[in-house]
Amino acid sequence: MDNHSSALVTRHAGLDARIADESRRPSPDAIVIASLKKQKLKIKEALARL
């Protein structure tokens, strides 16, 4: 795995953690979660193209 794909995998995992953290809050922000999920999907698509 090269540096670029490693960085993407790391960012993807970080977004997963942020989504989980936001979801556990007493009053999760749906807009923030949706934004994080969109970012995560873009990274997943970038990884698929590699």
Summary of the structure (lengths in Angstrom):
residues: 50
radius of gyration: 12.2
end to end distance: 9.9
largest distance: 39.0
contacts: 117
relative contact order: 0.19
helix: 84%
strand: 0%
